[in-house]
């Protein structure tokens, strides 16, 4: 298993409800939705240059709820 696949597995396990993509330009994305009406103003997409940066962004987002 390569490092990206391992990082994707860890993100999926740690942030259920989010979907993850690594683009062909090596950009990491976290997506969720569609969100219910009571959460429509919450963030539903994040992106970063690395899996570590994406994890940090997800943790910051989690702390805002």
C-alpha positions as semicolon CSV with decimal commas, in nm:
position;residue;x (nm);y (nm);z (nm)
1;X;0,000;0,000;0,000
2;X;0,142;0,339;-0,093
3;X;0,152;0,636;0,142
4;X;-0,144;0,813;-0,021
5;X;-0,366;0,507;0,013
6;X;-0,264;0,470;0,377
7;X;-0,336;0,838;0,448
8;X;-0,676;0,809;0,274
9;X;-0,767;0,508;0,488
10;X;-0,676;0,697;0,805
11;X;-0,876;1,004;0,703
12;X;-1,181;0,790;0,620
13;X;-1,159;0,615;0,957
14;X;-1,110;0,936;1,155
15;X;-1,361;1,161;0,975
16;X;-1,670;0,957;0,897
17;X;-1,926;1,142;0,691
18;X;-1,658;1,298;0,470
19;X;-1,542;1,171;0,130
20;X;-1,180;1,215;0,022
21;X;-1,015;1,274;-0,313
22;X;-0,654;1,323;-0,421
23;X;-0,656;1,506;-0,755
24;X;-0,421;1,444;-1,044
25;X;-0,249;1,767;-0,938
26;X;-0,183;1,620;-0,591
27;X;-0,445;1,838;-0,419
28;X;-0,623;1,673;-0,126
29;X;-0,998;1,728;-0,090
30;X;-1,257;1,648;0,179
31;X;-1,623;1,667;0,076
32;X;-1,951;1,603;0,253
33;X;-2,312;1,651;0,169
34;X;-2,568;1,715;0,074
35;X;-2,613;1,876;0,412
36;X;-2,953;1,888;0,585
37;X;-3,126;2,224;0,604
38;X;-3,021;2,284;0,965
39;X;-2,654;2,255;0,863
40;X;-2,675;2,420;0,522
41;X;-2,437;2,700;0,626
42;X;-2,163;2,466;0,747
43;X;-1,851;2,397;0,544
44;X;-1,898;2,106;0,305
45;X;-1,565;2,112;0,119
46;X;-1,203;2,159;0,225
47;X;-0,880;2,131;0,027
48;X;-0,510;2,128;0,109
49;X;-0,167;2,056;-0,033
50;X;-0,112;1,744;0,179
51;X;-0,299;1,488;0,385
52;X;-0,150;1,639;0,702
53;X;-0,278;1,987;0,611
54;X;-0,620;1,843;0,526
55;X;-0,632;1,661;0,860
56;X;-0,551;1,987;1,039
57;X;-0,825;2,171;0,848
58;X;-1,076;1,897;0,933
59;X;-0,983;1,914;1,301
60;X;-1,024;2,293;1,300
61;X;-1,363;2,253;1,131
62;X;-1,468;1,988;1,382
63;X;-1,383;2,227;1,666
64;X;-1,613;2,496;1,525
65;X;-1,928;2,287;1,557
